[in-house]
Amino acid sequence: MEPDRLEWNSAMIPTARTWPASPSPNLCSHCRRIPRSFFAKNRKTLTQILPSPDKIRASAIEGCRLCKILFRPKVNNASSRNHSEANDDQNTPSILNANEQAVSPGINTQDEKTTLKTFPNIENNQLVLLGWPSGVIHGVLEFHNVPEEWNEEKLPPSGIQCITDWLNICDGIHVDCVAVGPPFLPTRLIDLGVPEENDSPRLVCLPPSSTQLRYIALSYCWGGSMPEHVKTKTTNLILRTRNGGLPHLPRTLTDAMDITQKLGVRYLWIDVICILQDSVEDWRTESAKMDHVYGHAYCTLSATSSANTASGIETLDLQPGLRADKLLLKFPTEGGGFQRISIAPLPTYWADLERLPLQKRGWAFQERYLSKRVVHYTPSHLLWECNWSRSSNDVPWTFMSKPNVHLRGFPGQGTIDRRRWSKLVQEYSIRCLTKPSDKLPAFAGIASDFQQKVRSPYLAGLWLRDFPEGFDWYASRFHHHGPRLPSRSHSRALHFRAPTWSWASIDGKIGFDGRGGKLDSFNAKYITSDITLSGQEPFGSIQRASITVRGVMRIANIRPSRNDSRNQFFDVDVCSDADMKNCIGALVLDTLTDQTPDLLQEIHCLRLSGKDPASFMIWEVSPRMLEGTGQSSDSDYESPEDHWTRKAMRDLKPLAVALALVPTGKMGEFRRIGLIRYIWDEAITGPERETIILV
């Protein structure tokens, strides 16, 4: 039988940041009892009782390295938080926090134990740390098996070797990372030349026979206005095709060239160099190819932490190998060797990635999601993403399953994955665009790739096959995670870029109701559409658009909701009494500042579809709905969502979702002003049907 106890390896893998020397660098007796079975690939549900948080803290002070990880002090002051953006040592998550009580109110912490628990189906080699008997989750630990060949001499001398290793592994075993579709090469590429021949970079147009050549694409922030001398235009195109014809370029672009050459790749694609910036026709033609440009690139370099082209592509503190807070544990094996395991708090760099400058930009959204491989340069790490996995320079030998949605893996043909599509739209809607008119073009690559799977006509950001349920988007003015705080205001585009029935007409966070799907004869029916494109790109900008639909219509009045102190919802009533005693629904306006309806203004309600009753039972039950059950709520505020869901469950009455419309002045023509997310089904059914045009 193999030994099943931990042996402490006092020689941690070298790094620039280490714990202070301790007179007793051993594991405490409790940590030594953690069995090897906790780290087995086919592990079962296991539990290990550790001391109370207070005792773990004392053990950490005495020198137990694992207890130090469990009770790592948390940095709370603002200056330290700012510094932590560039310093992973300060940004490491605390498991048991000395500055915050980690158990529920009413629990006696003196008798509280700490439980380390593992589950057979948990992802990414994670251990959960629980309070016992309270059951409160203190945090999550992550562990990895360390290869035998990984030692100080084998550490990559730079990030280049780390990226090269990732590319080689991905090329060898990741079948999902092969470019899909016919061979493709961008119209223009930067030829970096052969290093031995001392060539200067130049712009080239390669023949169709060159489609098997590798090239790298750059994703980066322009950072406001791009210097004119950097842009490729019709007037300097010929000059730039000559050896040495490219001008002095900003640091981010030259860094990308340097990295590309060091990776052994000759060609590079950068939008400002490879697209004619003074030609509307060339810009439309090339921007329509973004799904192919990034989808067929050998790899995409993402200058994730750079806010402009002067910042360059770098990490502030790139240290290959294990972090200082990641311990190396050794288990003796039967053959006389050791099984090495690294263990550390679950890192935060993937969550931190979403807050970096590039992730706030609209165009960068599809560049990341369409790429088969992306290398992110963050302040303190290199991060790897591909269609199959993700990794970091912390543990570059380990590929973890990738939880993010990637388009190249859509299953099936001819069906709409509504949840995946709505998630993409929601994430894209909070991105910023320098040119608001790019709302649809900057999403065109995603739409183009999606259309290859669903085979449905594209209607200005929506899918015909998904009508009417997929048209239930609304302006989301509150964050869904944490406190309900107002998000930035929504506004309608000043100049036409999309019809009012499309989410692309709104600037601001978009949500989808997502609970439609009850099929009945009262649902709205699509008749036809009339869309005029600005160019030849079917997923790009449009000049005008309308759809003709037929469905049940009702005239109603609206006023600010009495059930919503945050002024997101308006009450809907079919009566005209000022007291609104017969409220039948709740409306979310698309904009609060642009033509907000006056008190009791008349609107027209077009039924989209009935709500699926099962969705309320699964998703909508909350403590605020337990009125009359004797259970207390965690807040005196009841949101309209909770209010209407509770009423529907209490009265066993079905609900529907409808569009809020106002006439444009033309016969039978309406524009959208919002979504009625909750309306009594019986209030918007009946034999009458109207055929109308929505613009």
C-alpha positions in Angstrom: 0.0 0.0 0.0 1.3 3.5 -0.9 2.1 5.9 2.0 -0.8 8.3 2.4 0.5 11.2 4.4 1.9 14.5 3.4 5.7 15.2 3.5 6.6 18.9 3.6 9.1 20.0 0.9 10.8 23.0 2.4 12.3 24.1 -1.0 9.4 25.8 -2.7 9.7 26.4 -6.4 11.7 29.7 -6.7 9.8 32.9 -7.4 10.4 36.6 -6.8 7.8 36.7 -4.0 8.2 34.3 -1.1 7.0 34.0 2.5 9.4 35.3 5.1 11.7 32.6 6.5 10.0 30.7 9.4 11.9 28.9 12.2 9.6 25.8 11.7 8.6 25.5 8.0 6.6 22.3 8.6 2.9 21.5 8.2 1.0 21.4 11.4 -0.3 18.0 12.7 -3.8 18.7 11.3 -2.6 19.5 7.8 -0.3 16.5 7.8 -3.4 14.3 8.2 -4.9 15.3 4.9 -4.9 12.0 2.9 -3.4 11.6 -0.5 -6.8 10.4 -1.7 -8.0 14.1 -1.7 -5.8 14.7 -4.8 -6.7 11.5 -6.7 -8.1 11.9 -10.2 -11.1 9.6 -9.5 -11.6 10.8 -6.0 -14.8 10.3 -3.9 -16.6 12.7 -1.6 -14.1 13.1 1.2 -14.1 15.3 4.4 -11.2 16.3 6.6 -11.9 18.2 9.8 -9.4 21.0 10.5 -9.2 23.2 13.6 -11.3 26.3 14.2 -10.5 29.5 12.3 -8.8 30.9 15.4 -6.6 27.9 15.7 -5.7 28.0 12.0 -4.7 31.6 12.4 -2.5 30.7 15.4 -1.0 27.8 13.4 -0.2 30.1 10.5 1.6 32.4 12.9 3.6 29.5 14.2 4.8 28.6 10.7 2.4 26.1 9.1 2.6 27.0 5.4 -0.8 25.5 4.5 -2.5 27.4 7.4 -0.9 30.6 6.1 -2.6 30.0 2.8 -5.9 29.3 4.6 -5.7 32.4 6.7 -4.0 34.8 4.3 -4.6 38.4 5.4 -6.8 40.5 3.1 -5.8 43.9 1.9 -8.6 46.3 2.5 -7.3 49.9 2.0 -7.9 51.7 -1.3 -4.2 52.2 -2.1 -3.4 48.5 -1.6 -6.4 47.6 -3.8 -5.0 49.8 -6.6 -1.6 48.3 -6.2 -3.1 44.8 -6.3 -4.0 45.3 -9.9 -0.4 44.9 -10.7 0.6 42.6 -7.9 -0.8 39.1 -7.6 0.8 38.7 -4.2 -1.6 41.3 -2.8 -4.5 40.2 -4.9 -4.6 36.6 -3.8 -8.0 35.7 -2.4 -8.3 35.1 1.3 -9.8 31.8 2.5 -10.2 32.6 6.2 -10.1 36.3 6.5 -8.7 37.9 9.6 -10.6 41.1 8.8 -14.0 39.7 8.1 -16.2 37.2 10.1 -16.6 34.3 7.7 -19.6 32.6 9.4 -23.3 33.3 9.5 -24.8 35.6 12.2 -25.8 33.6 15.3 -23.1 30.9 14.9 -20.8 30.4 17.9 -17.4 30.7 16.3 -15.6 29.4 19.4 -16.8 25.9 18.6 -16.7 26.3 14.8 -14.5 23.8 13.0 -13.2 24.0 9.5 -14.0 21.3 7.0 -12.0 20.6 3.9 -14.2 18.7 1.4 -13.8 17.3 -2.0 -16.5 16.1 -4.5 -16.1 13.5 -7.3 -17.5 15.8 -10.0 -16.0 19.2 -9.0 -14.2 20.9 -11.9 -10.6 22.1 -12.2 -9.2 20.1 -9.2 -10.8 22.1 -6.5 -11.3 21.6 -2.7 -14.1 23.4 -0.9 -13.4 24.8 2.6 -16.5 24.8 4.8 -17.4 26.0 8.2 -18.7 23.1 10.5 -21.4 22.8 11.7 -22.6 26.1 10.1 -22.0 24.9 6.5 -20.8 28.3 5.4 -18.3 28.2 2.5 -15.1 30.0 3.4 -13.4 29.5 0.1 -12.0 27.2 -2.5 -8.5 25.7 -2.9 -7.1 24.6 -6.2 -4.5 21.8 -6.6 -2.5 20.4 -9.5 -0.1 17.5 -10.0 3.4 18.9 -10.8 5.3 17.0 -13.6 8.6 15.4 -12.6 10.5 17.4 -15.2 9.3 20.7 -13.8 12.1 22.3 -11.8 14.1 25.5 -11.6 16.3 24.6 -14.6 13.3 23.9 -16.7 11.5 27.2 -16.0 10.7 29.1 -19.2 13.1 32.1 -19.5 10.3 34.2 -20.8 6.7 34.3 -21.7 7.6 33.4 -25.3 8.6 29.8 -24.3 5.4 29.5 -22.3 3.2 30.5 -25.3 5.2 28.2 -27.6 4.5 25.3 -25.3 0.8 26.1 -25.3 0.7 26.3 -29.1 2.5 23.0 -29.5 0.2 21.2 -27.1 -2.9 22.7 -28.7 -1.6 21.8 -32.2 -1.1 18.3 -31.1 -4.2 17.3 -29.2 -6.9 19.9 -29.4 -9.1 18.9 -32.3 -11.6 21.7 -31.5 -9.0 24.3 -32.2 -8.6 23.6 -35.9 -10.0 26.5 -38.1 -13.4 25.7 -39.5 -14.6 26.3 -43.0 -12.6 26.7 -46.3 -9.0 28.0 -46.2 -8.8 31.7 -45.7 -6.2 34.5 -45.8 -6.8 38.2 -45.1 -6.6 40.6 -48.0 -3.5 42.2 -46.5 -0.9 41.1 -43.9 2.2 42.6 -42.4 5.2 40.6 -43.6 7.8 40.7 -40.9 10.4 39.0 -43.1 13.1 36.5 -42.2 15.2 37.5 -39.2 18.4 36.2 -40.7 17.9 38.4 -43.8 17.3 41.5 -41.7 14.2 42.4 -43.6 12.0 45.4 -42.6 8.3 44.9 -42.1 6.1 45.7 -45.1 2.5 45.3 -46.2 1.8 42.4 -48.6 -1.2 41.0 -50.5 -0.5 37.3 -50.8 -1.9 35.1 -53.6 -4.8 32.7 -53.0 -2.3 29.8 -53.1 -0.8 31.1 -49.8 -3.9 30.1 -47.7 -1.9 27.6 -45.6 0.4 30.3 -44.2 0.2 31.0 -40.5 -0.5 34.5 -39.3 -1.1 36.1 -35.9 -3.9 38.6 -35.2 -3.7 41.5 -32.7 -6.5 42.6 -30.4 -5.9 45.9 -28.8 -7.3 49.3 -27.7 -6.9 52.2 -30.1 -7.1 54.5 -27.0 -9.1 57.4 -28.6 -7.7 58.9 -31.8 -5.1 56.9 -33.7 -2.2 59.1 -35.1 -2.8 59.7 -38.7 0.7 58.7 -39.8 0.0 55.2 -38.4 -3.1 54.5 -40.6 -2.9 52.8 -43.9 -4.8 54.9 -46.6 -5.3 54.8 -50.3 -2.6 57.5 -50.6 0.2 55.5 -48.8 -0.8 51.9 -49.7 1.8 51.4 -52.4 4.6 52.9 -50.3 3.8 50.5 -47.5 4.3 47.5 -49.7 7.9 48.4 -50.1 10.6 47.1 -47.9 10.9 49.5 -44.9 7.7 51.3 -46.1 5.9 51.2 -42.7 6.3 54.3 -40.5 7.4 54.5 -36.9 4.6 52.7 -35.1 3.3 52.9 -31.5 4.7 50.5 -28.9 1.7 48.1 -28.8 2.1 47.5 -32.5 5.9 47.0 -32.4 5.6 44.8 -29.4 3.1 42.6 -31.4 5.7 42.4 -34.2 8.4 41.4 -31.9 6.3 38.7 -30.2 5.2 37.3 -33.5 8.7 37.0 -34.8 9.9 35.3 -31.6 7.1 32.8 -31.9 8.4 31.9 -35.3 5.5 33.3 -37.3 6.2 35.6 -40.3 2.9 37.3 -40.8 0.8 39.6 -38.6 -2.7 41.2 -39.0 -3.4 44.6 -37.4 -6.5 46.4 -38.4 -5.1 49.9 -38.6 -2.4 48.7 -41.0 -4.3 46.1 -43.0 -7.5 48.0 -43.6 -7.7 51.2 -45.6 -8.8 53.7 -43.0 -10.0 56.3 -45.6 -12.1 54.0 -47.7 -15.6 53.3 -46.5 -15.9 50.5 -49.1 -12.7 48.8 -48.0 -13.6 49.1 -44.3 -17.1 47.6 -44.9 -15.6 44.7 -46.9 -12.8 43.9 -44.5 -14.9 44.4 -41.3 -17.3 41.8 -42.7 -14.5 39.3 -42.6 -13.7 39.5 -38.9 -15.1 36.1 -38.2 -12.6 34.6 -40.7 -9.7 37.0 -39.8 -9.7 36.0 -36.2 -11.2 32.5 -36.6 -8.3 31.5 -39.0 -5.5 33.2 -37.2 -2.9 30.8 -35.7 -3.2 32.8 -32.5 -4.6 36.1 -31.3 -2.4 38.3 -29.1 -4.5 40.3 -26.7 -3.1 43.5 -25.2 -5.7 43.1 -22.5 -4.2 45.5 -19.9 -3.2 48.2 -22.4 -5.6 51.2 -22.6 -3.9 52.6 -25.7 -1.3 51.9 -28.3 1.5 53.7 -26.3 1.2 51.2 -23.4 2.7 48.3 -25.2 2.1 44.5 -24.6 3.6 43.4 -21.4 3.0 42.1 -17.9 4.3 44.1 -15.0 5.5 41.2 -13.0 5.6 38.0 -15.1 7.1 35.2 -13.0 7.0 31.8 -14.6 6.2 28.9 -12.2 4.4 28.7 -9.0 3.1 31.7 -7.1 4.5 32.4 -3.6 1.1 31.4 -2.1 1.1 28.1 -3.9 2.7 25.3 -1.8 4.4 22.2 -3.2 3.4 19.1 -1.3 5.2 15.8 -1.7 3.7 12.3 -1.2 6.1 9.3 -1.1 5.3 6.6 -3.6 6.0 2.9 -3.6 8.9 3.3 -6.1 10.8 5.5 -3.8 9.9 8.7 -5.6 7.4 11.4 -4.8 4.1 12.6 -6.2 4.3 16.4 -6.2 1.1 18.5 -5.8 0.7 22.3 -5.8 -2.1 23.8 -3.7 -3.3 27.4 -3.4 -6.3 29.5 -3.1 -8.5 29.6 -6.2 -6.9 32.4 -8.3 -8.8 35.5 -9.3 -7.0 36.4 -12.5 -9.8 35.1 -14.7 -12.4 37.3 -13.0 -9.9 40.2 -13.0 -9.5 39.8 -16.7 -13.0 41.0 -17.4 -12.2 44.4 -15.7 -9.2 45.2 -17.8 -9.3 47.9 -20.5 -9.6 45.8 -23.6 -12.5 43.8 -22.2 -14.6 47.1 -22.1 -14.3 47.6 -25.8 -17.0 46.6 -28.2 -14.9 45.4 -31.2 -12.7 43.4 -28.9 -15.6 41.3 -27.8 -16.0 39.4 -31.0 -12.2 39.3 -31.5 -11.9 37.2 -28.4 -14.9 35.0 -29.0 -14.1 34.2 -32.6 -10.5 33.4 -32.1 -9.6 29.8 -31.7 -6.6 30.7 -29.5 -6.0 33.8 -27.4 -3.0 34.8 -25.3 -4.0 37.5 -22.8 -1.3 39.9 -21.5 -2.5 41.0 -18.1 -0.7 43.1 -15.4 0.7 40.0 -13.6 0.0 36.9 -15.8 0.0 35.4 -19.2 -3.4 33.7 -19.7 -4.3 31.2 -22.4 -7.7 30.5 -23.9 -8.5 28.2 -26.7 -11.7 26.4 -27.9 -10.9 23.5 -25.7 -9.2 24.8 -22.6 -7.5 27.6 -20.7 -4.3 27.9 -18.7 -1.9 30.4 -17.0 1.8 30.9 -16.6 1.3 29.9 -12.9 0.7 26.3 -13.9 1.5 26.2 -17.7 1.6 22.4 -17.8 -2.1 22.2 -16.8 -5.0 22.8 -19.2 -8.3 23.4 -17.5 -11.7 23.0 -19.0 -13.0 26.2 -20.5 -16.3 27.5 -19.0 -16.7 30.4 -21.3 -19.0 30.2 -24.3 -17.1 29.8 -27.6 -19.0 29.9 -30.9 -17.0 27.3 -32.7 -18.5 24.6 -30.6 -22.3 25.2 -31.3 -24.1 21.8 -31.3 -26.7 21.0 -33.9 -28.0 22.7 -37.0 -31.1 24.8 -37.6 -32.0 25.5 -34.0 -31.6 28.5 -31.8 -29.6 28.2 -28.6 -31.5 31.2 -27.1 -29.7 31.2 -23.8 -26.2 31.3 -25.4 -27.2 34.0 -27.9 -28.9 36.1 -25.2 -25.7 35.8 -23.0 -23.6 37.0 -25.9 -25.9 40.0 -26.5 -26.0 40.9 -22.8 -22.2 40.8 -22.5 -21.7 42.8 -25.6 -24.3 45.4 -24.6 -22.1 46.8 -21.8 -19.1 47.3 -24.1 -18.1 50.7 -25.3 -17.8 51.8 -28.9 -15.9 54.9 -30.1 -18.4 55.1 -33.0 -22.0 54.3 -31.9 -22.8 53.5 -35.5 -20.6 50.4 -35.1 -23.2 48.6 -32.9 -24.1 46.0 -35.5 -20.9 45.9 -37.5 -18.8 45.2 -34.3 -21.1 42.2 -33.6 -21.3 41.0 -37.2 -18.6 38.4 -37.0 -20.5 36.6 -34.1 -23.8 36.9 -36.0 -22.2 35.5 -39.2 -20.7 32.5 -37.4 -23.9 31.9 -35.5 -26.0 32.0 -38.8 -23.9 29.1 -40.2 -25.4 26.9 -37.5 -29.0 28.2 -37.1 -29.7 28.8 -40.8 -32.2 31.6 -40.0 -32.7 35.1 -41.5 -31.0 37.8 -39.5 -33.2 40.8 -38.5 -31.0 43.6 -37.2 -29.6 41.7 -34.3 -32.4 39.2 -33.9 -33.3 35.9 -35.5 -36.5 35.2 -37.4 -36.5 31.6 -36.3 -36.6 33.0 -32.7 -39.7 35.1 -33.2 -41.6 35.9 -31.0 -39.9 34.6 -27.9 -36.4 36.0 -28.8 -37.7 39.5 -29.1 -38.3 39.8 -25.4 -35.2 41.9 -24.6 -35.4 44.8 -22.2 -33.3 47.6 -20.7 -31.6 46.2 -17.6 -31.0 49.0 -15.1 -29.8 46.9 -12.2 -26.9 44.6 -11.6 -28.0 41.0 -11.0 -25.1 40.1 -8.8 -24.8 41.8 -5.4 -26.8 44.9 -4.4 -29.3 46.2 -6.8 -27.5 49.4 -7.8 -28.5 51.6 -10.8 -26.4 51.0 -13.9 -25.6 53.7 -16.4 -28.7 55.2 -18.1 -30.0 53.9 -21.3 -30.4 56.0 -24.4 -31.7 55.6 -27.9 -29.1 56.2 -30.7 -29.2 59.8 -31.9 -28.9 58.7 -35.5 -30.7 55.6 -36.9 -28.7 52.4 -36.7 -31.4 49.9 -35.9 -35.2 49.8 -35.6 -36.8 50.3 -32.2 -37.7 46.6 -31.9 -34.0 45.7 -31.9 -31.7 45.8 -28.9 -29.1 47.4 -31.2 -31.1 50.7 -31.1 -30.3 51.1 -27.4 -27.0 52.1 -25.6 -26.9 50.4 -22.2 -27.1 47.0 -20.6 -29.6 44.6 -22.2 -31.4 41.7 -20.6 -33.7 39.0 -21.9 -36.9 38.0 -20.2 -36.3 34.4 -21.2 -39.4 32.9 -19.8 -41.5 32.9 -22.9 -42.1 29.7 -24.9 -45.6 28.8 -24.0 -47.1 27.9 -27.4 -50.6 29.0 -28.0 -52.7 30.6 -30.8 -52.6 34.0 -29.2 -48.8 34.5 -29.8 -47.8 37.1 -32.3 -47.2 35.9 -35.8 -44.4 37.2 -38.2 -45.7 38.3 -41.6 -42.7 39.9 -43.4 -39.8 42.2 -43.1 -38.2 45.0 -45.0 -34.5 45.7 -44.3 -32.3 48.0 -46.3 -28.6 47.4 -45.7 -25.9 50.1 -45.9 -23.6 47.8 -47.9 -23.4 44.2 -49.0 -22.7 42.8 -45.5 -25.9 41.1 -44.3 -24.9 41.4 -40.6 -23.5 45.0 -40.7 -25.0 48.4 -40.6 -28.5 49.1 -42.0 -30.3 52.2 -43.4 -33.9 51.3 -42.4 -35.8 48.3 -41.2 -39.4 47.2 -40.4 -41.3 44.1 -39.7 -44.9 43.3 -40.2 -46.6 41.2 -37.6 -50.1 40.1 -36.6 -51.3 39.6 -33.1 -53.5 40.5 -30.2 -53.4 44.3 -29.3 -54.7 46.1 -26.3 -54.8 49.8 -25.4 -53.6 50.6 -21.9 -52.4 53.4 -19.7 -49.2 53.5 -17.7 -47.8 55.3 -14.6 -44.7 54.8 -12.4 -45.1 51.5 -10.5 -46.1 51.7 -6.8 -44.2 48.4 -6.3 -40.8 49.8 -7.6 -39.1 52.5 -5.6 -36.2 52.3 -8.0 -38.3 53.6 -10.9 -37.5 50.8 -13.4 -41.0 49.6 -13.9 -44.3 51.3 -14.9 -47.7 49.9 -14.0 -50.0 49.0 -16.9 -53.8 49.3 -16.7 -56.5 48.9 -19.3 -58.7 51.3 -17.3 -58.4 55.1 -17.3 -59.0 55.7 -13.6 -56.3 57.7 -11.9 -56.0 55.3 -9.0 -54.8 52.5 -11.3 -56.8 50.0 -9.2 -56.9 47.4 -12.0 -53.2 47.0 -12.7 -52.7 44.2 -15.2 -49.0 44.3 -15.8 -45.5 45.8 -15.3 -43.6 47.7 -18.1 -39.9 48.3 -18.4 -39.2 51.4 -20.6 -36.3 51.2 -23.1 -35.2 54.7 -22.0 -36.1 56.8 -18.9 -34.8 60.1 -20.2 -35.9 60.0 -23.9 -39.7 60.7 -24.2 -40.7 59.2 -20.9 -44.5 58.8 -21.1 -46.5 61.2 -19.1 -48.8 60.0 -16.3 -51.5 57.7 -17.7 -50.2 58.1 -21.2 -51.9 55.7 -23.6 -49.9 52.9 -25.1 -50.6 49.9 -27.3 -49.7 46.4 -26.0 -48.8 43.7 -28.6 -48.7 40.2 -27.1 -45.5 38.3 -27.9 -46.1 35.0 -26.1 -47.3 33.4 -22.9 -44.8 32.7 -20.1 -43.7 29.2 -19.4 -45.2 28.4 -15.9 -42.3 26.1 -15.1 -39.8 28.9 -15.3 -41.3 30.6 -12.2 -41.0 27.5 -10.1 -37.4 27.0 -11.1 -35.9 30.5 -11.3 -38.1 33.0 -9.4 -38.7 31.7 -5.9 -37.1 34.0 -3.4 -37.4 34.9 0.3 -39.4 38.0 -0.6 -42.2 35.8 -2.0 -42.8 33.9 1.2 -45.4 36.3 2.4 -47.7 34.8 4.9 -45.5 31.8 5.5 -44.0 33.0 8.8 -40.6 33.3 7.2 -38.9 36.7 7.3 -37.5 38.4 4.3 -34.0 39.8 4.1 -35.4 43.1 2.8 -38.5 45.2 3.1 -38.3 45.9 -0.6 -40.2 43.6 -3.0 -39.2 44.0 -6.6 -41.8 44.0 -9.4 -40.3 40.7 -10.5 -41.0 39.1 -7.1 -44.4 40.9 -6.8 -45.8 39.6 -10.1 -44.3 36.1 -9.7 -45.8 35.8 -6.2 -49.2 37.0 -7.4 -49.1 34.5 -10.3 -48.1 31.6 -8.0 -50.6 32.6 -5.4 -53.6 33.1 -7.8 -52.6 30.3 -10.1 -53.0 32.7 -13.0 -50.8 32.6 -16.1 -48.7 35.5 -17.3 -47.6 36.7 -20.7 -45.0 39.1 -22.2 -45.9 42.0 -24.6 -44.3 44.9 -26.4 -45.2 48.4 -25.4 -45.8 50.5 -28.6 -46.8 54.0 -29.6 -48.1 55.1 -33.0 -45.6 56.9 -35.3 -48.4 58.9 -37.0 -48.5 56.7 -40.1 -51.5 54.4 -40.5 -50.9 51.0 -38.8 -47.2 51.9 -38.0 -45.8 51.7 -34.4 -42.5 52.1 -32.6 -41.4 50.3 -29.5 -40.9 52.1 -26.2 -40.4 49.1 -23.9 -41.3 45.6 -22.8 -44.2 44.6 -20.6 -42.4 41.8 -18.8 -45.5 40.8 -16.7 -49.1 41.0 -17.9 -52.0 38.8 -17.0 -52.5 36.3 -19.8 -56.3 36.8 -19.8 -55.9 40.5 -20.3 -54.2 40.2 -23.7 -56.0 37.3 -25.3 -59.1 37.2 -27.5 -60.2 36.5 -31.1 -59.3 40.0 -32.4 -56.1 40.3 -34.4 -54.4 43.3 -35.9 -51.7 43.5 -38.5 -49.2 46.3 -37.9 -45.8 47.5 -39.0 -43.0 47.9 -36.4 -40.2 50.4 -37.2 
